[in-house]
Amino acid sequence: MRILVTGISGRIGANLAKTLAAAGHEVRGLVWARDRRSDKLHDLPVELVEGSLTSREDVNAAVAGMEVICHLGAAFQGGGPFSSEDYFDINVRGTFNMLEAAQGLGGGLRQFFFAGTDAIYDKYLPNGVPEPIQEDIYPLEPRGMYALTKQLGEDLCRGYARTVGLPVTIFRFALTVAGEEILDFGQFYLEHWQRAYAKLEGAEAETVRRQLAEAESIHGPRTLVLARDAQGRSYQKHIADVHDIVAGFMAALGKPAAIGQVFHLAAPRPFTWEEAIPYLAEKLDLPYVEMNLAGHAPTHYAFDMSKGARLIDYQPSYDIFRMIDEGLALRRGEALDVVPTHARGGG
């Protein structure tokens, strides 16, 4: 199939393009002319066209002749800096331009994939999220311009599906990591929590600050923290390896059951600090401390992955242990099968 990937210079886009090309598809990528990451794409067997999502002319040229569109291009939290106007122009007007161009393909368009984000959920509740988050049930409550404009992008996609029958599939990405990144994930480390608690007020926060300072004096700033909430429950988070994000696209490609649906793309299951921190401490030969992080909204949520498994046979395979093991292999200089770019989604 002839497939367009916007955002091809990002981590997910580059690795998706590599996988699609290896599977025999003709891949075109839309790249911004001043994107410094695009030089890493020249070894990929793909056609690169320069342009901007905010230009109708550029978008129409990129979309021409395509059968499948993977719309990953966006202004995201880790990029920029972006103004509110930038977020709107790229994430909303850019998606509108893509949908208009896709509509112009008529019956030649087989699928339109939209890269959404789990940032449109309010996941950090005072007592955590009690049940796994389901795509079609959990309320959408975006905070900040990135999340808000990504929800508007989803709404546009659903509107075009209803109004003109565009074959849309929406993916909500979990926070995505690749390579060595999981080894340095900020929330695993004492120094991250020192920065977080420096901004908090109240007696509970002051107690935690003293505990953090004491731990640093004993073990140093590069200490791992087995984070628990105020009641002692281990933190829990659901993220994704880039391999599993790419696997979601490949699972849905060409499947009628994917049309008109929203799917989570994430690891096969969430991980807890209780399981990850001792494992990481042993692998990195670092100390760790257990700490109840009172006075701070806890991380405790999971995604329901059953819909993707049922409708498109989505079978993610990178749990936290595999992520850590492959990160360590990369750090030792062993071969890497992902394109090392610097974009992420979700939170």
C-alpha positions in Angstrom: 0.0 0.0 0.0 1.0 3.6 -0.5 1.2 5.1 3.0 1.9 8.7 4.2 3.4 9.2 7.6 3.3 12.8 9.1 5.6 13.4 12.0 8.0 10.9 10.4 11.0 12.6 12.0 9.8 11.7 15.5 10.6 8.6 17.3 7.3 6.8 16.6 7.0 8.1 13.0 10.5 7.1 12.0 10.2 3.6 13.5 6.7 3.2 12.0 8.1 4.2 8.6 11.0 1.7 8.9 8.6 -1.1 9.8 6.1 -0.3 7.0 8.9 -0.1 4.4 10.3 -3.4 5.6 6.9 -5.0 5.2 6.9 -3.9 1.5 4.8 -0.8 1.6 5.6 2.4 -0.3 6.1 5.0 2.4 6.1 8.8 2.0 7.0 11.1 4.9 6.0 14.7 5.4 8.9 16.6 7.1 9.2 20.3 8.1 12.1 21.9 6.1 13.8 23.1 9.3 13.5 19.9 11.3 17.0 19.1 12.4 16.0 15.4 13.1 15.2 14.7 9.4 18.8 14.0 8.6 18.4 10.7 10.5 15.8 9.6 8.0 18.0 9.6 4.9 19.0 5.9 5.3 15.3 4.8 5.4 13.8 3.5 2.1 11.1 6.2 2.1 10.2 9.2 0.0 10.5 12.5 2.0 8.6 15.6 1.0 9.1 18.9 2.8 6.1 20.9 4.0 4.0 22.1 6.9 0.8 20.8 8.3 -0.5 24.4 8.4 -0.2 24.8 4.6 -3.1 23.4 2.7 -0.9 23.3 -0.5 1.8 21.3 1.3 -0.7 18.9 2.8 -2.5 18.3 -0.5 0.8 17.5 -2.2 1.8 15.1 0.5 -1.6 13.3 0.6 -1.9 12.9 -3.2 -2.0 9.3 -4.4 -1.9 7.8 -0.9 -4.1 4.9 0.2 -3.4 5.1 4.0 -2.6 8.1 6.1 -0.8 7.9 9.5 -1.2 11.3 11.0 1.3 11.6 13.8 2.6 15.1 13.2 1.8 17.5 16.1 3.1 20.1 18.5 3.8 18.0 21.6 4.7 18.6 25.3 8.3 17.7 24.9 9.0 19.9 21.9 8.8 23.5 21.2 8.5 25.8 23.0 5.1 26.2 21.5 2.6 29.0 22.1 -1.1 28.4 22.4 -1.5 29.6 18.9 1.2 27.1 17.7 -0.7 24.3 19.4 -3.9 25.3 17.7 -2.5 25.9 14.3 -0.5 22.6 14.2 -2.7 20.2 16.1 -6.2 21.5 15.2 -5.8 23.4 11.9 -3.2 20.9 10.8 -5.5 18.0 11.4 -8.3 19.8 9.6 -6.0 20.2 6.6 -5.1 16.5 6.7 -8.8 15.5 6.9 -9.8 17.8 4.0 -7.0 16.4 1.9 -7.9 12.9 2.8 -11.5 13.5 1.9 -10.3 14.6 -1.6 -8.9 11.1 -2.1 -12.4 9.7 -2.3 -12.7 5.9 -2.5 -8.9 5.7 -2.9 -8.4 6.2 0.8 -8.5 3.0 2.8 -7.6 4.2 6.3 -6.8 7.3 8.2 -5.0 6.8 11.5 -4.9 9.7 14.1 -2.3 9.7 16.8 -4.0 10.7 20.0 -2.7 10.8 23.6 -3.6 9.6 27.0 -3.0 13.2 28.2 -6.7 13.8 27.5 -7.6 11.8 30.6 -7.4 13.1 34.1 -5.3 10.2 35.5 -3.8 11.8 38.6 -6.6 11.7 41.1 -6.2 12.0 44.9 -6.7 8.3 45.4 -5.6 7.1 42.0 -7.8 5.6 39.3 -9.6 2.6 40.8 -10.4 0.7 37.6 -8.6 0.3 34.3 -9.4 3.2 31.9 -11.7 2.1 29.0 -11.4 4.1 25.8 -15.2 4.5 25.3 -16.2 5.1 28.9 -13.7 7.1 30.8 -14.4 10.9 30.7 -12.1 13.1 28.6 -10.9 16.0 30.7 -7.8 17.5 29.0 -5.7 20.0 30.9 -3.3 22.4 29.0 -3.1 23.4 25.4 -1.4 20.2 24.2 -4.1 17.9 25.6 -6.9 20.2 24.7 -5.8 20.5 21.0 -5.3 16.8 20.7 -8.9 16.2 21.9 -10.1 18.7 19.3 -8.1 16.7 16.7 -10.0 13.6 17.8 -13.3 15.4 17.6 -12.5 16.5 14.0 -11.7 13.0 13.0 -14.9 11.6 14.5 -16.8 14.4 12.8 -15.4 13.6 9.4 -16.1 9.9 10.0 -19.8 10.7 10.7 -20.2 13.4 8.0 -18.4 12.0 5.0 -17.7 8.4 6.0 -13.9 8.9 6.3 -12.3 5.6 7.5 -10.8 6.9 10.7 -9.1 5.0 13.5 -7.9 6.9 16.6 -5.0 5.6 18.7 -4.4 7.0 22.2 -0.7 6.6 22.9 0.6 6.0 26.4 3.8 7.8 27.5 6.2 6.3 25.0 9.9 5.5 25.7 12.6 3.9 23.5 16.2 2.7 23.9 17.9 3.7 27.2 15.2 6.2 28.3 13.5 3.9 30.8 16.8 3.6 32.7 16.7 7.4 33.4 12.9 7.8 33.9 12.7 10.8 36.2 10.0 9.5 38.6 12.3 6.6 39.5 14.9 8.9 41.1 15.2 10.9 44.3 16.3 14.1 42.6 13.0 14.2 40.7 11.1 14.1 43.9 13.2 16.7 45.5 12.4 19.1 42.7 8.7 18.2 42.9 8.4 18.7 46.6 10.4 22.0 46.6 7.2 23.5 45.0 4.7 22.0 47.5 3.4 23.5 50.7 2.0 22.0 53.9 3.0 19.8 56.7 2.9 16.6 54.7 5.1 18.0 52.0 7.6 19.3 54.6 7.9 15.9 56.2 8.6 14.3 52.8 11.2 17.0 52.0 13.1 16.1 55.2 12.9 12.4 54.3 14.3 13.1 50.9 17.1 15.2 52.2 18.0 12.5 54.7 18.0 9.9 52.0 20.3 12.0 49.8 22.7 12.6 52.7 23.0 8.8 53.1 22.9 7.5 49.6 23.5 10.5 47.3 21.2 12.2 44.7 21.3 9.2 42.3 19.1 7.1 44.5 16.0 5.3 43.4 12.7 5.8 45.1 10.2 3.1 45.5 7.3 5.5 45.6 4.1 4.8 47.6 1.1 7.0 48.2 0.1 8.4 51.6 -1.6 5.0 52.4 1.5 3.0 51.5 0.2 1.7 48.1 2.8 1.3 45.4 2.7 3.8 42.5 1.5 2.2 39.3 1.8 3.5 35.7 1.0 2.3 32.2 3.5 3.4 29.6 4.6 2.0 26.2 7.7 1.0 24.3 8.0 2.4 20.8 7.9 -1.2 19.5 4.4 -1.7 20.9 3.2 1.6 19.4 4.3 0.6 16.0 2.8 -2.9 16.6 -0.6 -1.2 17.1 -0.5 0.4 13.6 0.6 -2.9 12.0 -2.2 -4.8 13.8 -4.9 -2.4 12.6 -3.6 -1.8 9.1 -6.1 -3.2 6.5 -8.6 -4.4 9.1 -12.2 -3.2 8.7 -12.8 -3.8 12.4 -10.4 -0.9 13.2 -12.5 1.7 11.3 -14.5 4.1 13.5 -12.8 2.9 16.7 -10.6 4.3 19.4 -7.8 2.1 20.9 -5.2 2.4 23.6 -1.7 1.7 22.5 0.4 0.7 25.6 2.4 -2.0 27.2 0.7 -5.4 27.8 0.1 -4.3 31.4 1.0 -1.5 33.8 4.0 -1.7 36.1 4.3 -0.9 39.8 7.3 0.8 41.5 7.2 -2.2 43.8 8.3 -4.5 41.0 10.4 -2.1 38.8 12.6 -0.4 41.4 14.2 -3.4 43.0 14.8 -4.9 39.5 16.3 -1.6 38.2 18.4 -1.1 41.4 20.0 -4.5 41.0 20.7 -4.0 37.3 22.2 -0.5 37.8 23.8 -1.3 41.1 22.1 1.7 42.7 20.6 2.1 46.2 16.9 2.6 46.6 14.6 3.8 49.4 10.9 3.3 50.0 8.9 6.4 50.7 5.3 7.4 51.2 4.9 10.5 49.1 2.1 12.2 51.0 0.8 15.6 49.9 1.3 14.8 46.2 -1.3 13.4 43.7 -0.2 9.8 43.3 0.5 7.9 40.1 -1.9 4.9 40.0 -3.7 4.0 36.8 -3.9 1.4 34.2 -5.5 1.1 30.7 -8.0 -1.6 29.7 -6.3 -3.3 26.7 -9.0 -5.7 25.9 -10.7 -3.8 23.1 -7.6 -3.8 20.9 -6.9 -7.5 21.6 -10.5 -8.3 20.7 -11.0 -6.2 17.5 -7.6 -6.1 15.9 -5.6 -8.8 17.7 -3.2 -6.1 19.3 -0.7 -8.0 21.3 1.9 -5.7 22.9 4.9 -7.5 24.3 7.2 -5.0 26.0 6.6 -5.0 29.8 8.8 -3.0 32.2 11.4 -5.8 32.5 11.9 -6.1 28.8 12.1 -2.3 28.5 14.8 -2.3 31.2 16.7 -5.3 29.7 16.8 -3.8 26.2 17.8 -0.4 27.6 20.7 -2.0 29.4 21.7 -3.9 26.2 21.8 -0.6 24.3 23.9 1.0 27.0 26.4 -1.8 26.7 26.7 -1.0 23.0 24.6 -3.8 21.6 22.6 -3.4 18.4 19.5 -1.2 18.4 16.6 -1.9 16.1 14.9 1.5 16.6 15.6 4.8 14.9 16.9 7.1 17.7 14.8 10.2 17.4 13.4 12.4 20.2 9.6 12.6 20.3 7.2 11.1 22.7 3.5 11.1 23.4 1.2 10.6 26.3 1.9 11.3 30.0 
